[in-house]
Each structure stands twice: as structure tokens, then as C-alpha cells.
Amino acid sequence: MKAMMLAFVATAVITVGAWYTLTHVIEFSAADRAATGDTVRLGDSGPEDE
């Protein structure tokens, strides 16, 4: 029983640590990775289909 509780606590600590690191330290989120108008290619920039 003691080992199972220790595993639950370790899982919670790892989960919270990973969440905090990804959202606050290196700022890895969908909003930071979204494509802006400058990075989206439109028009004749794709491969030629002839």
C-alpha cells in the first residue's frame, strides 16, 4: 500500500512539474506555435501540378 501511494505522489509531482515547465519556463503552447499571416504560403508557392 505504501508503494502504491508513493507511486501516485510521484506521478502527481512529475505531471505538475512537466506542466509548469512547458507552460511557464519554455512557453510551449498552441498560441505560441500558431501560424501567422507571414508564415502561411498562398498562391503559386506550392509544387507544380501540370
Buried (B, 14 or more C-beta within 10 A) or exposed (E): EEEEEEEEEEEEEEEEEEEEEEEEEEEEEEEEEEEEEEEEEEEEEEEEEE
